[in-house]
Amino acid sequence: MNKVGFDREKYLRMQSEHIEARRRQFGGKLYLEFGGKLFDDLHASRVLPGFTPDNKLVMLQEIADEVEMVVVVSARDLAGNKQRADLGIPYDADVLRLIDEFRSRGLFVGSVVISYMTDDNKAAKAFKRRLERQGIKVYRHYPIKGYPNDVAHVVSDEGYGRNEYIETERDLVVVTAPGPGSGKMATCLSQMYHDHKRGLSSGYAKFETFPIWNLPLDHPVNIAYEAATVDLDDVNMIDPFHLKAYGESCVNYNRDVEVFPVLNLLFEQIMDASPYASPTDMGVNMAGHCISDDEVCREASKQEIIRRYFKSLATERRDDLEPDDSEKIALIMSRLGITRTDRPVVEPALAVAKRTKGPAAAIELPDGQIITGKTTSLLGCCSAILLDALKALAGIDDKVKLLARETVEPIQALKTEHLGSHNPRLHTDEVLIALAVGAREDENARRALDQLQHLRGCDVHSTVILGPVDEGIFRSLGVNVTTEPVYQTKKLYRKR
């Protein structure tokens, strides 16, 4: 059975209390930078079993009348069409998705900030116009020469002072973004600089789940964060400022350590003295206090690192990249003494592929049972394990056919004869639709469909890179998928 290693209720309680204490500390407006994901923090839910993906949003909803949301997106990411890997959508689409989600939860979205804006960035300009046509306020922040090392220039009218001032209405301003490196901290510090120029009182705090400051540097939870951010060159490190000030070893990461002198100077200019002695002091994260079973979280984090390894391998194969990220994660794995085959679904899938000489897959159910599937004339391997997993969860005999051949064959004919498909096998979406249709008359099909919710959090491994349809279905079901870095065919063109 799935084990829990994190106390969600304790976390919500402690986190709310700590944020409220930080608000009282500054008295006026508080800019609260939210790192990570606000309502779909899937990484946190995987490495801290029991942490639900919307924990942070639930907490904010309790004080919705006092909160204003500001979403930051980097013009560089817009120009590069950067994707949210866990959702498979670009950052511009995710900004719109975030706004819709916040509004649906009763949270006020004040504006969007486009950071690192330049005159020649056509994608960012187009997105700005698109947002403004929807009635959304958009502010521009610009690259700052020498950031963050040239502190005197950064904290000046030519640095933060050049950015457009964000007009906010509420005292707790939550600054969030589609992903890391978007410029959230710079946005907060820029606002404080402008507030000071206007004679307004404001403060800054950071809510960053990872790395967890009060876990050891070599704890798998913190190492899993390194694996998740290898493309950013983030490095976990002992906070040197905290060690000097308090004689305590706390974990932070390089970007916060690098920018800390800027924050210190800003506070000194506004308050004569900084309220923070270290980057760790800036944080309000209580996650480390809410781990209820350390061993469960350690093991979950090791599994996440292996997932990240396979994901990097597949991305490098798909995009014809050098193996930089996968090699970095391989080093991380060696530090922990784990290998790719420590993921339980890997070897069973490979064994079936070797025996059948075709693509295969394996899924681990919540009770630890592993089900394998092979490719047949009717079904792809992922469709096969999906049906067999639902049968197992529903207690249906393995010999029972949920989809009759006479149901599958007309769908195959439609695909190949009318829709131009060269692959007659049913994808996972087609299998689920056929199953839903059959459920009108078939009790077994109904029972199988009722088990879909229990697939969330299950692990799957495929011996070939999945197509976008199967990948999307598994993502929607909450299944954690890894693949070998090979394609089923040698075709040069592939759908994205």
C-alpha positions as CSV (number, residue, x, y, z in Angstrom):
1,M,0.0,0.0,0.0
2,N,1.1,3.6,-0.6
3,K,2.8,4.9,2.5
4,V,2.5,8.4,4.0
5,G,5.5,10.3,5.1
6,F,4.2,13.8,5.5
7,D,1.6,15.4,7.8
8,R,-0.6,17.6,5.6
9,E,-2.7,19.1,8.4
10,K,0.2,20.0,10.5
11,Y,1.8,21.7,7.5
12,L,-1.2,23.8,6.7
13,R,-1.5,25.0,10.3
14,M,2.2,25.7,10.8
15,Q,2.6,27.4,7.4
16,S,-0.3,29.7,8.0
17,E,0.9,30.7,11.4
18,H,4.5,31.4,10.1
19,I,3.3,33.6,7.2
20,E,1.1,35.6,9.5
21,A,4.0,36.2,11.9
22,R,6.1,37.5,9.0
23,R,3.3,39.9,8.0
24,R,3.2,41.3,11.6
25,Q,7.0,41.6,11.5
26,F,6.9,44.1,8.6
27,G,3.6,45.8,9.4
28,G,2.9,47.1,5.9
29,K,2.7,45.3,2.6
30,L,4.4,42.0,2.4
31,Y,5.7,40.6,-1.0
32,L,5.7,36.8,-0.6
33,E,7.6,35.0,-3.3
34,F,6.2,31.6,-3.9
35,G,8.7,29.2,-5.3
36,G,7.7,25.9,-6.9
37,K,4.1,25.2,-7.9
38,L,1.2,26.7,-6.1
39,F,-1.6,24.2,-6.8
40,D,0.0,21.4,-8.8
41,D,3.2,20.8,-7.0
42,L,3.6,17.2,-8.3
43,H,7.3,17.0,-7.4
44,A,6.5,17.8,-3.7
45,S,3.7,15.3,-3.6
46,R,6.1,12.6,-5.0
47,V,9.0,13.2,-2.7
48,L,6.9,13.9,0.4
49,P,4.1,11.3,0.3
50,G,1.1,12.9,2.0
51,F,1.8,16.4,0.6
52,T,-1.1,17.1,-1.7
53,P,-0.4,19.2,-4.8
54,D,-2.7,22.0,-3.8
55,N,-1.6,22.4,-0.2
56,K,-0.3,26.0,-0.7
57,L,-3.4,27.1,-2.5
58,V,-5.7,25.7,0.2
59,M,-3.8,27.8,2.7
60,L,-4.1,31.0,0.7
61,Q,-7.8,30.4,0.1
62,E,-8.4,30.7,3.9
63,I,-7.2,34.4,3.7
64,A,-8.4,35.0,0.1
65,D,-9.8,38.5,1.0
66,E,-6.3,39.7,2.0
67,V,-4.3,38.2,-0.9
68,E,-3.4,39.5,-4.3
69,M,-1.7,37.3,-6.9
70,V,1.0,38.6,-9.3
71,V,2.2,36.2,-12.0
72,V,5.7,36.6,-13.4
73,V,6.8,35.2,-16.7
74,S,10.2,35.6,-18.3
75,A,10.4,37.2,-21.8
76,R,13.3,34.8,-22.5
77,D,11.1,31.8,-21.8
78,L,8.3,33.2,-24.0
79,A,10.8,33.7,-26.8
80,G,12.2,30.2,-26.3
81,N,8.7,28.7,-26.1
82,K,9.8,27.0,-22.8
83,Q,7.5,24.1,-21.8
84,R,6.2,23.0,-18.4
85,A,7.5,19.5,-18.7
86,D,5.0,18.0,-16.2
87,L,2.1,19.4,-18.2
88,G,3.5,19.6,-21.7
89,I,2.3,23.1,-22.2
90,P,4.3,26.3,-23.0
91,Y,4.7,29.0,-20.3
92,D,2.4,31.5,-22.0
93,A,-0.4,29.0,-21.9
94,D,0.5,28.2,-18.3
95,V,0.2,31.8,-17.3
96,L,-3.4,31.8,-18.6
97,R,-4.1,28.5,-16.8
98,L,-2.7,29.8,-13.5
99,I,-4.9,32.9,-13.8
100,D,-8.0,30.8,-14.5
101,E,-7.2,28.5,-11.6
102,F,-6.6,31.3,-9.1
103,R,-9.8,33.0,-10.0
104,S,-11.8,29.8,-9.8
105,R,-10.5,29.4,-6.2
106,G,-11.6,32.9,-5.2
107,L,-8.2,34.5,-5.4
108,F,-7.7,38.0,-6.9
109,V,-5.2,38.2,-9.7
110,G,-3.9,41.8,-9.9
111,S,-1.5,41.6,-12.8
112,V,1.1,39.9,-14.8
113,V,4.8,40.9,-15.0
114,I,6.9,40.1,-18.0
115,S,10.5,40.1,-16.8
116,Y,13.7,40.4,-18.8
117,M,11.8,42.4,-21.4
118,T,13.7,43.7,-24.4
119,D,12.6,45.7,-27.4
120,D,13.4,42.9,-29.9
121,N,11.3,40.2,-28.1
122,K,8.4,39.8,-30.4
123,A,6.9,36.8,-28.6
124,A,6.8,38.8,-25.3
125,K,5.3,41.8,-26.9
126,A,2.6,39.7,-28.6
127,F,1.8,38.0,-25.2
128,K,1.5,41.4,-23.5
129,R,-1.0,42.5,-26.1
130,R,-2.9,39.2,-25.7
131,L,-3.2,39.7,-22.0
132,E,-4.2,43.3,-22.2
133,R,-7.0,42.4,-24.7
134,Q,-8.3,40.2,-21.9
135,G,-8.3,43.1,-19.5
136,I,-5.3,41.9,-17.5
137,K,-2.8,44.5,-16.3
138,V,0.7,43.9,-17.6
139,Y,4.0,45.4,-16.3
140,R,7.4,45.3,-17.9
141,H,10.7,44.6,-16.0
142,Y,14.0,44.8,-17.8
143,P,17.4,43.0,-17.7
144,I,19.7,44.8,-15.2
145,K,23.4,45.0,-16.2
146,G,25.6,43.4,-13.6
147,Y,22.8,41.6,-11.8
148,P,23.1,40.5,-9.1
149,N,26.8,41.3,-8.4
150,D,26.9,45.0,-9.1
151,V,24.8,45.8,-6.0
152,A,25.1,49.6,-6.3
153,H,23.8,49.6,-9.8
154,V,21.0,47.1,-9.2
155,V,19.7,49.1,-6.3
156,S,19.5,52.4,-8.2
157,D,17.2,54.3,-10.6
158,E,19.0,52.6,-13.5
159,G,18.5,49.1,-12.0
160,Y,15.3,48.4,-10.1
161,G,14.2,51.9,-10.7
162,R,13.8,51.4,-14.4
163,N,11.2,48.7,-13.9
164,E,7.6,49.6,-14.1
165,Y,5.9,49.9,-10.7
166,I,3.2,47.3,-10.1
167,E,0.0,48.9,-8.7
168,T,-1.3,46.5,-6.0
169,E,-4.5,46.7,-3.9
170,R,-3.9,44.4,-1.0
171,D,-1.3,43.9,1.7
172,L,-0.3,40.3,1.1
173,V,1.1,40.2,-2.5
174,V,1.9,36.6,-3.6
175,V,4.4,36.6,-6.5
176,T,4.4,33.3,-8.4
177,A,5.4,32.0,-11.9
178,P,5.0,29.1,-14.2
179,G,8.5,27.8,-13.3
180,P,11.9,28.6,-11.8
181,G,14.2,31.4,-13.1
182,S,11.2,33.6,-14.0
183,G,12.4,36.6,-12.0
184,K,10.1,36.4,-9.0
185,M,12.6,37.6,-6.4
186,A,13.7,40.5,-8.6
187,T,10.1,41.5,-9.0
188,C,9.6,41.6,-5.2
189,L,12.8,43.5,-4.6
190,S,12.0,46.0,-7.4
191,Q,8.6,46.7,-5.7
192,M,10.3,47.3,-2.4
193,Y,12.6,49.8,-4.0
194,H,9.8,51.6,-5.6
195,D,7.7,51.6,-2.4
196,H,10.6,53.2,-0.6
197,K,10.8,55.9,-3.2
198,R,7.1,56.5,-2.6
199,G,7.4,56.6,1.2
200,L,5.5,53.2,1.6
201,S,6.4,50.5,4.1
202,S,6.9,47.0,2.7
203,G,8.8,43.8,3.3
204,Y,9.8,40.6,1.6
205,A,9.7,36.9,2.5
206,K,10.2,33.7,0.5
207,F,8.1,30.6,0.4
208,E,10.3,28.0,-1.3
209,T,9.6,24.4,-0.6
210,F,12.9,23.1,-1.9
211,P,15.6,22.7,-0.8
212,I,14.3,22.1,2.7
213,W,16.5,24.2,4.9
214,N,16.4,22.1,8.0
215,L,17.1,18.8,6.3
216,P,20.8,17.7,5.8
217,L,22.5,18.7,2.5
218,D,22.8,15.1,1.5
219,H,19.2,14.1,2.4
220,P,17.5,12.5,-0.6
221,V,14.6,15.0,-0.5
222,N,17.1,17.8,-1.1
223,I,19.1,15.8,-3.6
224,A,15.9,15.1,-5.5
225,Y,15.5,18.9,-5.9
226,E,19.0,19.1,-7.5
227,A,17.9,16.4,-10.0
228,A,14.7,18.3,-10.8
229,T,16.6,21.5,-11.6
230,V,19.7,20.2,-13.4
231,D,18.8,22.3,-16.4
232,L,19.0,25.5,-14.3
233,D,22.4,24.6,-12.8
234,D,21.0,25.1,-9.3
235,V,23.3,23.8,-6.6
236,N,22.3,23.0,-3.0
237,M,24.7,24.4,-0.6
238,I,25.2,25.2,3.1
239,D,24.1,28.8,3.6
240,P,27.4,30.6,4.5
241,F,25.6,33.7,5.9
242,H,23.5,31.6,8.2
243,L,26.5,29.6,9.4
244,K,28.5,32.8,10.1
245,A,25.6,34.5,11.9
246,Y,24.3,31.6,14.0
247,G,26.8,28.8,13.8
248,E,24.1,26.5,12.3
249,S,24.3,24.6,9.0
250,C,21.2,25.2,7.0
251,V,20.6,24.3,3.3
252,N,19.9,26.8,0.6
253,Y,20.8,27.1,-3.0
254,N,23.2,29.1,-5.1
255,R,20.8,31.7,-6.6
256,D,19.5,32.8,-3.2
257,V,23.0,33.0,-1.8
258,E,24.2,35.1,-4.7
259,V,21.4,37.6,-4.5
260,F,21.4,38.0,-0.7
261,P,23.8,41.0,-0.7
262,V,21.3,42.8,-2.9
263,L,18.5,42.2,-0.5
264,N,20.6,43.2,2.4
265,L,21.6,46.5,0.8
266,L,18.0,47.2,-0.1
267,F,16.8,46.6,3.4
268,E,19.6,48.8,4.7
269,Q,18.6,51.6,2.5
270,I,14.9,51.3,3.6
271,M,15.2,50.4,7.2
272,D,18.8,51.3,8.2
273,A,19.4,47.7,9.0
274,S,18.4,44.4,7.4
275,P,16.0,42.2,9.3
276,Y,17.7,39.1,7.8
277,A,21.1,37.8,8.6
278,S,21.0,35.0,5.9
279,P,19.0,33.8,2.9
280,T,17.6,31.1,5.1
281,D,16.1,33.8,7.4
282,M,14.1,35.0,4.4
283,G,12.2,31.8,4.1
284,V,8.9,30.8,5.7
285,N,8.9,27.1,4.7
286,M,7.7,24.7,7.4
287,A,7.8,21.5,5.3
288,G,10.8,20.0,7.1
289,H,8.9,20.2,10.4
290,C,6.0,18.1,9.0
291,I,7.8,15.0,7.8
292,S,6.1,12.2,9.8
293,D,8.2,9.3,8.4
294,D,11.7,10.1,7.2
295,E,12.4,6.7,5.7
296,V,9.3,6.9,3.5
297,C,10.3,10.3,2.2
298,R,13.9,9.1,1.6
299,E,12.8,6.2,-0.5
300,A,10.2,8.3,-2.4
301,S,12.9,10.8,-3.2
302,K,15.3,8.2,-4.6
303,Q,12.5,7.0,-6.9
304,E,11.9,10.6,-8.0
305,I,15.6,10.9,-8.9
306,I,15.5,7.8,-11.0
307,R,12.4,9.2,-12.8
308,R,14.2,12.4,-13.5
309,Y,17.1,10.4,-15.0
310,F,14.9,8.5,-17.4
311,K,13.1,11.7,-18.3
312,S,16.4,13.4,-19.1
313,L,17.4,10.5,-21.3
314,A,14.2,10.6,-23.2
315,T,14.3,14.4,-23.7
316,E,17.9,14.2,-24.9
317,R,16.9,11.5,-27.4
318,R,13.8,13.3,-28.5
319,D,15.5,16.7,-29.0
320,D,18.8,15.3,-30.2
321,L,20.7,16.9,-27.3
322,E,24.0,16.2,-25.7
323,P,23.6,14.0,-22.5
324,D,24.5,16.8,-20.1
325,D,21.5,16.6,-17.8
326,S,21.3,12.8,-17.7
327,E,25.0,12.6,-16.9
328,K,24.6,15.1,-14.0
329,I,21.7,13.0,-12.6
330,A,23.7,9.8,-13.1
331,L,26.3,11.3,-10.8
332,I,23.6,12.2,-8.3
333,M,22.4,8.6,-8.4
334,S,25.9,7.3,-7.8
335,R,26.2,9.5,-4.7
336,L,23.1,7.8,-3.3
337,G,24.1,4.3,-4.5
338,I,21.0,3.8,-6.6
339,T,20.7,2.6,-10.2
340,R,18.1,2.7,-12.9
341,T,17.0,-0.8,-12.1
342,D,16.1,0.3,-8.5
343,R,12.9,1.5,-10.1
344,P,10.7,-1.6,-9.7
345,V,8.9,-1.4,-13.0
346,V,12.0,-1.2,-15.2
347,E,13.3,-4.8,-15.2
348,P,9.9,-6.5,-15.7
349,A,9.2,-4.3,-18.7
350,L,12.6,-5.0,-20.2
351,A,12.1,-8.7,-19.6
352,V,8.9,-8.8,-21.6
353,A,10.4,-6.7,-24.4
354,K,13.3,-9.2,-24.6
355,R,11.0,-12.2,-24.6
356,T,8.5,-10.8,-27.2
357,K,11.0,-8.8,-29.2
358,G,8.6,-5.8,-29.2
359,P,7.7,-2.8,-27.1
360,A,6.5,-3.6,-23.6
361,A,5.5,-1.8,-20.4
362,A,5.0,-2.5,-16.7
363,I,2.9,-0.8,-14.0
364,E,3.2,-1.0,-10.2
365,L,-0.2,-0.9,-8.5
366,P,-0.7,0.7,-5.0
367,D,-0.3,-2.7,-3.3
368,G,3.0,-3.3,-5.0
369,Q,1.7,-5.8,-7.6
370,I,3.5,-5.3,-10.9
371,I,1.6,-6.0,-14.2
372,T,3.3,-6.2,-17.5
373,G,1.9,-5.7,-21.0
374,K,3.2,-6.5,-24.5
375,T,2.3,-5.1,-27.9
376,T,-0.3,-7.1,-29.9
377,S,-2.2,-6.7,-33.2
378,L,-5.0,-5.1,-31.3
379,L,-3.4,-3.1,-28.5
380,G,-0.2,-1.2,-27.8
381,C,1.7,-2.2,-24.6
382,C,0.4,0.8,-22.6
383,S,-3.2,0.1,-23.6
384,A,-2.6,-3.5,-22.5
385,I,-1.3,-2.7,-19.0
386,L,-4.0,-0.1,-18.5
387,L,-6.8,-2.7,-19.1
388,D,-5.0,-5.3,-17.0
389,A,-4.3,-2.9,-14.2
390,L,-8.0,-1.9,-14.0
391,K,-9.0,-5.5,-14.0
392,A,-6.6,-6.3,-11.1
393,L,-7.8,-3.3,-9.1
394,A,-11.5,-4.3,-9.7
395,G,-10.8,-7.9,-8.8
396,I,-11.8,-9.1,-12.3
397,D,-10.4,-12.5,-13.5
398,D,-7.4,-12.0,-15.8
399,K,-9.0,-14.2,-18.4
400,V,-12.0,-11.8,-18.8
401,K,-11.8,-9.7,-22.0
402,L,-13.0,-6.1,-21.2
403,L,-12.9,-5.3,-24.9
404,A,-14.2,-7.8,-27.4
405,R,-12.4,-8.1,-30.8
406,E,-15.7,-7.1,-32.5
407,T,-15.5,-3.8,-30.5
408,V,-11.9,-3.1,-31.3
409,E,-11.8,-4.0,-35.0
410,P,-14.3,-1.3,-36.2
411,I,-12.2,1.3,-34.4
412,Q,-9.1,0.0,-36.1
413,A,-10.8,0.2,-39.5
414,L,-11.8,3.8,-38.8
415,K,-8.3,4.7,-38.0
416,T,-6.6,3.1,-40.9
417,E,-9.2,3.5,-43.6
418,H,-10.5,6.9,-42.9
419,L,-8.3,8.8,-40.5
420,G,-4.9,8.1,-42.2
421,S,-3.3,6.3,-39.3
422,H,-0.6,3.8,-40.0
423,N,-0.9,2.2,-36.6
424,P,-4.0,0.1,-36.2
425,R,-3.4,-0.6,-32.5
426,L,-5.6,1.2,-30.0
427,H,-4.0,4.0,-27.9
428,T,-4.9,4.5,-24.3
429,D,-7.5,7.2,-25.1
430,E,-9.3,4.9,-27.6
431,V,-9.2,2.0,-25.1
432,L,-10.9,4.2,-22.4
433,I,-13.5,5.5,-24.8
434,A,-14.3,1.9,-25.9
435,L,-14.4,0.8,-22.3
436,A,-16.8,3.6,-21.4
437,V,-19.1,2.7,-24.3
438,G,-19.1,-1.0,-23.3
439,A,-19.8,0.0,-19.7
440,R,-23.4,0.7,-20.6
441,E,-24.1,-3.0,-21.0
442,D,-21.1,-4.7,-19.3
443,E,-20.8,-4.8,-15.5
444,N,-17.1,-5.7,-15.7
445,A,-16.4,-2.6,-17.8
446,R,-18.3,-0.5,-15.3
447,R,-16.3,-1.9,-12.4
448,A,-13.0,-1.4,-14.3
449,L,-13.8,2.3,-15.1
450,D,-14.5,2.9,-11.4
451,Q,-10.9,2.0,-10.6
452,L,-9.3,4.8,-12.7
453,Q,-9.0,7.0,-9.6
454,H,-6.7,4.4,-8.0
455,L,-4.1,4.7,-10.8
456,R,-3.0,8.1,-9.5
457,G,0.5,7.9,-8.2
458,C,1.2,4.5,-9.8
459,D,4.5,4.0,-11.7
460,V,4.8,2.9,-15.3
461,H,7.9,2.1,-17.4
462,S,7.8,1.7,-21.2
463,T,10.6,0.2,-23.2
464,V,9.9,2.8,-26.0
465,I,9.3,6.6,-25.9
466,L,5.5,7.2,-25.8
467,G,3.6,9.1,-28.3
468,P,1.9,12.4,-27.2
469,V,-1.5,10.7,-26.8
470,D,-0.5,7.9,-24.4
471,E,1.8,10.3,-22.5
472,G,-1.1,12.8,-22.1
473,I,-3.5,10.2,-20.9
474,F,-1.1,8.9,-18.2
475,R,-0.4,12.5,-17.1
476,S,-4.2,13.1,-16.8
477,L,-4.6,10.0,-14.7
478,G,-1.7,11.0,-12.4
479,V,0.5,8.1,-13.4
480,N,4.3,8.6,-13.2
481,V,5.7,7.4,-16.5
482,T,9.3,6.7,-17.5
483,T,10.6,5.3,-20.7
484,E,13.7,3.9,-22.3
485,P,15.4,6.5,-24.6
486,V,14.5,4.6,-27.8
487,Y,11.7,4.9,-30.4
488,Q,9.5,2.1,-31.6
489,T,10.3,3.0,-35.3
490,K,13.1,4.7,-37.2
491,K,10.9,7.4,-38.7
492,L,12.5,10.9,-38.8
493,Y,9.2,12.8,-38.3
494,R,7.3,12.4,-35.1
495,K,4.3,14.2,-33.7
496,R,4.9,16.4,-30.6
